[in-house]
Amino acid sequence: MPKIRYNNIDNVSTDKTLKEFKQWREQRRSKVKDYSYTVPKHPPELDYLHANRDETTITWIGHSTFFIQYYGLNIVTDPVWAEKMGFQRRLGPPGIPIQDIPPLDVILISHSHYDHLHLASLRKLVTAKTLLIVPDGLKRKMVRKGFHRCHEMKWWEHIVLGGVKITFVPAQHWTRRTLFDTNTSHWGGYVLEQHHGLTPSSEESAAASEQNEPSSDSRTQNSQQSEGPPVLYFVGDTGYFQGFKTIGERFDIGVTLMPIGAYEPEWFMTSQHVTPEEALQGFVESGSQLMVPMHYGTFKLADDTPKEALDRLEVERERLGIHKERIRVLGHGETLRIRHEDHRKS
């Protein structure tokens, strides 16, 4: 049976030739980079996080890994506690040691690249009650690896867990774990919002495909609510694409977790990773109120440094006239507590 190969919107290609890859490697050898700056490490608020089930919190573990508390659910995104990624050692320890993470209800996987899906980390995090949510095409592999409580989604599908609606949304990227499985599973981001309908009896009965088209009522329904957590958008891994605007039209986004690193050299990375300037463009186009940068400062995946990414982000923020308070740069282990009324749109 032929393998399904997934594509980006408008079939945007991220393919690179061996010649282009060698050209990048040759250029890389001639660059001198300053890695003296490291992301600050904050002592995690473990007592608070273990006790909390009411407040919305976002704690940065590193790279694209966050511990999120949202409307009673404990969630981890793209779990990677690995000390190495290939031959590159981690630039700093995880924000929370893996053994100290509170019991998890949900783990969200944006795609199957090794820096977003670390099986050894998963095995330490998953319990009998943990639901693993993955992109379309990945469940079969996860079940083979022993993760049987697994739910996969296509773009624009959603699932309801308790009072939380989780929607899988597009991104512009690609994926591969072996020489033979390129793009055999999809990639994307996740939108979390309070669910105001009837709570179903199980998560399986709550999944809805919506014929692979976005629903137009999510934004309206959420904007009419005066209470509850802000809509949270975990972007995943992406190049700049028009999907930022589309997602912003569908959801009343309060907080966006946005990648800003692994963009250099831009001629090589442009279709798969946003630059800091493109990250801010996507943030503005999505209509979000607050941006938390991610996907920098943990592994040397490209030629940019953590300081370069943050400096370019700050220069572009000033150029665009975005209030400083709307870009919240976290340290590893730092927890952002979100008051529900702070991120509502007028």
MOHU-V777101 format. One record per residue. N is the residue number from 1. PHI is phi in degrees with one decimal (* if undefined). NEAR is the number of other ideal C-beta (glycine too) atoms within 8 Angstrom. Layout:
n=<N;N>
phi=<PHI;PHI>
near=<NEAR;NEAR>
This chain:
n=<1;2;3;4;5;6;7;8;9;10;11;12;13;14;15;16;17;18;19;20;21;22;23;24;25;26;27;28;29;30;31;32;33;34;35;36;37;38;39;40;41;42;43;44;45;46;47;48;49;50;51;52;53;54;55;56;57;58;59;60;61;62;63;64;65;66;67;68;69;70;71;72;73;74;75;76;77;78;79;80;81;82;83;84;85;86;87;88;89;90;91;92;93;94;95;96;97;98;99;100;101;102;103;104;105;106;107;108;109;110;111;112;113;114;115;116;117;118;119;120;121;122;123;124;125;126;127;128;129;130;131;132;133;134;135;136;137;138;139;140;141;142;143;144;145;146;147;148;149;150;151;152;153;154;155;156;157;158;159;160;161;162;163;164;165;166;167;168;169;170;171;172;173;174;175;176;177;178;179;180;181;182;183;184;185;186;187;188;189;190;191;192;193;194;195;196;197;198;199;200;201;202;203;204;205;206;207;208;209;210;211;212;213;214;215;216;217;218;219;220;221;222;223;224;225;226;227;228;229;230;231;232;233;234;235;236;237;238;239;240;241;242;243;244;245;246;247;248;249;250;251;252;253;254;255;256;257;258;259;260;261;262;263;264;265;266;267;268;269;270;271;272;273;274;275;276;277;278;279;280;281;282;283;284;285;286;287;288;289;290;291;292;293;294;295;296;297;298;299;300;301;302;303;304;305;306;307;308;309;310;311;312;313;314;315;316;317;318;319;320;321;322;323;324;325;326;327;328;329;330;331;332;333;334;335;336;337;338;339;340;341;342;343;344;345;346>
phi=<*;-62.1;-77.3;-74.8;-114.6;-90.0;-129.3;-85.9;-58.8;61.7;57.2;-61.6;-92.3;-111.7;-65.2;-127.9;-82.2;-61.3;-62.6;-65.8;-64.9;-64.5;-60.5;-62.0;-62.3;-66.3;-63.9;-63.4;-65.4;-90.0;-90.2;-113.4;-120.0;-99.4;-106.5;-68.8;-80.3;-127.0;-62.5;-59.7;-104.4;-108.3;-61.6;-69.1;-87.0;-64.3;-60.3;-64.2;-65.1;-70.2;-88.9;-74.3;-137.8;-113.7;-78.6;-82.5;-132.9;-132.6;-117.6;-86.6;-86.0;144.8;54.7;-107.8;-95.2;-125.9;-102.3;-119.8;-113.3;-140.2;50.6;91.5;-101.7;-96.8;-131.0;-121.7;-103.8;34.8;-70.4;-139.2;-106.6;-62.0;-79.1;-133.3;-126.9;68.4;-96.0;-97.0;-77.1;-58.9;-77.8;-162.7;-68.1;-57.9;-60.3;-130.5;-56.2;-60.4;-72.3;-99.5;-67.4;-59.0;-53.5;-100.2;-92.0;-141.8;-122.9;-105.8;-111.1;-80.4;-171.2;-96.8;-57.1;-62.1;-80.8;-127.4;-141.9;-111.1;-62.4;-63.1;-65.2;-57.6;-63.1;-81.0;-93.9;-76.4;-119.4;-63.1;-96.6;-82.9;-97.5;-99.4;-110.6;-133.5;-68.0;-54.4;97.1;-100.5;-58.7;-56.7;-66.3;-66.6;-64.3;-61.1;-83.2;103.3;-98.9;-85.1;-90.1;-136.1;-129.6;-110.5;-137.1;-85.7;-53.4;77.9;-73.1;-137.5;-138.3;-112.7;-122.9;60.4;-103.8;-116.6;-101.7;-114.5;-115.2;-88.6;-120.5;-67.2;-144.3;-112.1;-160.1;-166.7;-159.2;-169.9;-122.3;-134.5;-69.1;-116.1;-119.1;-56.6;57.6;-87.1;-133.1;-91.2;-147.5;171.2;-124.5;-133.6;-113.0;-107.1;-149.8;-67.6;-95.1;-106.1;-90.2;-73.0;-77.1;-73.4;-76.0;-150.7;-67.8;-66.2;-74.6;-92.6;-67.7;-139.9;-88.6;55.1;53.8;60.4;-120.7;-68.0;-80.5;-91.1;-96.1;-61.5;-63.8;-64.0;-61.9;-69.5;-68.0;-82.8;-89.0;-97.2;-132.1;106.6;-71.3;-68.8;-67.3;-114.8;-118.1;-91.7;-71.4;82.3;-118.0;-161.0;-88.5;-69.4;-155.3;-69.5;-61.9;-57.4;-67.3;-61.8;-64.4;-64.2;-74.1;-93.0;-134.0;-89.8;-73.8;-97.1;-133.3;-119.1;-96.6;-119.4;-68.9;-134.4;-118.4;65.4;-110.3;-108.7;-77.0;-65.6;-63.8;-93.1;-95.1;-55.3;-79.6;-117.2;-135.3;-73.9;-79.0;-57.1;-67.1;-68.7;-60.7;-67.6;-62.1;-64.0;-60.2;-64.4;-66.6;-76.8;76.4;-70.3;-94.1;-139.6;-119.8;-114.0;-69.4;-149.1;61.4;-157.0;76.0;-119.3;-131.9;-86.1;-93.8;-142.9;-98.4;-79.9;-105.2;-56.6;-66.7;-61.5;-62.2;-68.9;-64.6;-65.0;-61.8;-68.5;-60.8;-71.1;-59.2;-65.5;-61.6;-82.1;73.0;-82.0;-58.4;-56.9;-66.2;-84.9;-114.5;-105.8;-86.5;-96.7;-91.0;-66.5;89.7;-79.5;-107.8;-96.4;-95.1;-110.5;-76.3;-62.7;-83.7;-76.4;-125.3;-93.0;-85.6;-78.7>
near=<2;3;6;6;7;10;5;12;9;4;6;10;6;11;5;6;6;5;6;9;10;8;8;10;8;8;10;8;6;5;7;3;6;7;9;4;7;9;12;7;10;10;5;11;8;8;6;8;15;7;6;9;5;4;7;13;13;15;17;14;14;13;14;15;14;14;16;15;12;11;10;8;11;11;15;16;14;13;12;14;11;9;4;8;10;5;3;9;5;13;11;10;7;12;15;13;7;10;5;7;10;7;7;13;10;14;15;12;13;16;17;13;10;8;10;14;13;11;7;8;12;13;8;9;13;11;7;4;6;13;12;14;15;12;15;10;11;14;10;7;11;11;10;6;7;6;10;5;8;12;12;10;13;9;11;14;13;13;13;13;11;8;7;14;11;14;12;14;14;13;15;14;13;10;12;9;9;5;3;4;11;8;9;9;15;12;13;13;14;15;15;14;13;11;9;6;5;3;7;8;3;6;11;6;7;11;11;7;8;10;4;8;6;9;8;7;6;15;11;8;9;13;8;5;9;3;4;6;13;14;13;17;17;14;12;16;15;16;14;11;12;6;12;13;9;10;15;12;7;10;13;10;16;13;16;13;13;13;16;15;13;11;14;9;9;8;5;9;13;11;8;11;14;13;12;13;8;10;15;14;10;14;12;9;9;13;9;12;9;13;13;14;15;12;11;15;12;10;9;6;8;11;8;10;9;13;8;9;16;13;8;11;14;8;8;11;11;7;6;8;4;9;4;6;5;9;11;9;7;11;11;17;14;11;12;10;7;15;5;11;5;7;10;9;6;2>
